[in-house]
Amino acid sequence: MLLDQKPLYRKIIIVWYDSEAVCFLTLIFLLAVFVFAYFGIQTALYTPEYQTYVWIPGTVAGMSIGVMISITIRLIRRFFQQREK
Protein backbone atom coordinates (compact mmCIF):
# COMPACT_ATOMS: atom_id res chain seq x y z
CA MET A 1 0.00 0.00 0.00
CA LEU A 2 1.47 3.35 -1.03
CA LEU A 3 1.47 6.29 1.33
CA ASP A 4 -0.52 9.33 0.34
CA GLN A 5 1.97 12.08 -0.53
CA LYS A 6 -0.57 14.86 0.11
CA PRO A 7 -2.62 13.94 3.14
CA LEU A 8 -5.73 15.92 3.92
CA TYR A 9 -4.69 17.09 7.39
CA ARG A 10 -1.08 18.09 6.86
CA LYS A 11 0.27 20.52 9.44
CA ILE A 12 3.64 22.19 9.64
CA ILE A 13 5.46 20.86 12.65
CA ILE A 14 7.25 23.56 14.61
CA VAL A 15 10.12 22.09 16.53
CA TRP A 16 10.46 23.83 19.90
CA TYR A 17 14.18 23.15 20.31
CA ASP A 18 14.98 24.80 16.97
CA SER A 19 13.11 28.03 17.61
CA GLU A 20 14.88 31.37 17.59
CA ALA A 21 14.29 31.93 21.30
CA VAL A 22 15.88 28.63 22.27
CA CYS A 23 18.81 29.29 19.92
CA PHE A 24 19.44 32.68 21.55
CA LEU A 25 19.19 31.16 25.03
CA THR A 26 21.66 28.48 23.99
CA LEU A 27 24.04 31.15 22.70
CA ILE A 28 23.86 32.99 26.02
CA PHE A 29 24.47 29.75 27.94
CA LEU A 30 27.42 28.86 25.69
CA LEU A 31 28.89 32.31 26.18
CA ALA A 32 28.77 31.72 29.95
CA VAL A 33 30.46 28.32 29.43
CA PHE A 34 33.17 29.99 27.34
CA VAL A 35 33.82 32.61 30.03
CA PHE A 36 34.02 29.85 32.64
CA ALA A 37 36.50 27.93 30.47
CA TYR A 38 38.53 31.09 29.88
CA PHE A 39 38.90 31.60 33.62
CA GLY A 40 39.84 27.93 33.91
CA ILE A 41 42.59 28.41 31.32
CA GLN A 42 43.88 31.48 33.14
CA THR A 43 43.90 29.65 36.47
CA ALA A 44 45.64 26.61 34.98
CA LEU A 45 48.32 28.76 33.35
CA TYR A 46 49.12 30.69 36.55
CA THR A 47 49.20 27.64 38.82
CA PRO A 48 52.30 25.50 38.12
CA GLU A 49 50.68 22.27 39.39
CA TYR A 50 47.81 22.60 36.94
CA GLN A 51 49.65 23.68 33.80
CA THR A 52 49.51 20.16 32.39
CA TYR A 53 45.71 20.24 32.65
CA VAL A 54 45.17 23.40 30.63
CA TRP A 55 43.86 21.25 27.77
CA ILE A 56 40.64 20.48 29.67
CA PRO A 57 39.25 24.04 29.84
CA GLY A 58 40.77 24.65 26.40
CA THR A 59 38.71 21.80 25.00
CA VAL A 60 35.57 23.09 26.71
CA ALA A 61 36.19 26.58 25.30
CA GLY A 62 36.81 25.20 21.81
CA MET A 63 33.67 23.10 21.84
CA SER A 64 31.55 26.00 23.08
CA ILE A 65 32.92 28.25 20.32
CA GLY A 66 32.20 25.53 17.74
CA VAL A 67 28.59 25.17 18.82
CA MET A 68 28.14 28.95 18.99
CA ILE A 69 29.38 29.25 15.39
CA SER A 70 27.05 26.46 14.29
CA ILE A 71 24.00 28.06 15.91
CA THR A 72 24.93 31.49 14.54
CA ILE A 73 25.18 30.09 11.00
CA ARG A 74 21.79 28.41 11.46
CA LEU A 75 20.20 31.69 12.60
CA ILE A 76 21.76 33.63 9.72
CA ARG A 77 20.49 31.11 7.17
CA ARG A 78 17.03 31.19 8.71
CA PHE A 79 17.03 35.01 8.60
CA PHE A 80 17.88 35.07 4.89
CA GLN A 81 15.33 32.34 4.08
CA GLN A 82 12.58 34.29 5.83
CA ARG A 83 13.66 37.46 4.07
CA GLU A 84 13.31 35.79 0.65
CA LYS A 85 9.68 34.82 1.28
C-alpha positions in Angstrom: 0.0 0.0 0.0 1.5 3.4 -1.0 1.5 6.3 1.3 -0.5 9.3 0.3 2.0 12.1 -0.5 -0.6 14.9 0.1 -2.6 13.9 3.1 -5.7 15.9 3.9 -4.7 17.1 7.4 -1.1 18.1 6.9 0.3 20.5 9.4 3.6 22.2 9.6 5.5 20.9 12.6 7.3 23.6 14.6 10.1 22.1 16.5 10.5 23.8 19.9 14.2 23.1 20.3 15.0 24.8 17.0 13.1 28.0 17.6 14.9 31.4 17.6 14.3 31.9 21.3 15.9 28.6 22.3 18.8 29.3 19.9 19.4 32.7 21.5 19.2 31.2 25.0 21.7 28.5 24.0 24.0 31.2 22.7 23.9 33.0 26.0 24.5 29.8 27.9 27.4 28.9 25.7 28.9 32.3 26.2 28.8 31.7 29.9 30.5 28.3 29.4 33.2 30.0 27.3 33.8 32.6 30.0 34.0 29.8 32.6 36.5 27.9 30.5 38.5 31.1 29.9 38.9 31.6 33.6 39.8 27.9 33.9 42.6 28.4 31.3 43.9 31.5 33.1 43.9 29.6 36.5 45.6 26.6 35.0 48.3 28.8 33.4 49.1 30.7 36.5 49.2 27.6 38.8 52.3 25.5 38.1 50.7 22.3 39.4 47.8 22.6 36.9 49.6 23.7 33.8 49.5 20.2 32.4 45.7 20.2 32.6 45.2 23.4 30.6 43.9 21.3 27.8 40.6 20.5 29.7 39.2 24.0 29.8 40.8 24.7 26.4 38.7 21.8 25.0 35.6 23.1 26.7 36.2 26.6 25.3 36.8 25.2 21.8 33.7 23.1 21.8 31.5 26.0 23.1 32.9 28.3 20.3 32.2 25.5 17.7 28.6 25.2 18.8 28.1 29.0 19.0 29.4 29.3 15.4 27.1 26.5 14.3 24.0 28.1 15.9 24.9 31.5 14.5 25.2 30.1 11.0 21.8 28.4 11.5 20.2 31.7 12.6 21.8 33.6 9.7 20.5 31.1 7.2 17.0 31.2 8.7 17.0 35.0 8.6 17.9 35.1 4.9 15.3 32.3 4.1 12.6 34.3 5.8 13.7 37.5 4.1 13.3 35.8 0.6 9.7 34.8 1.3 
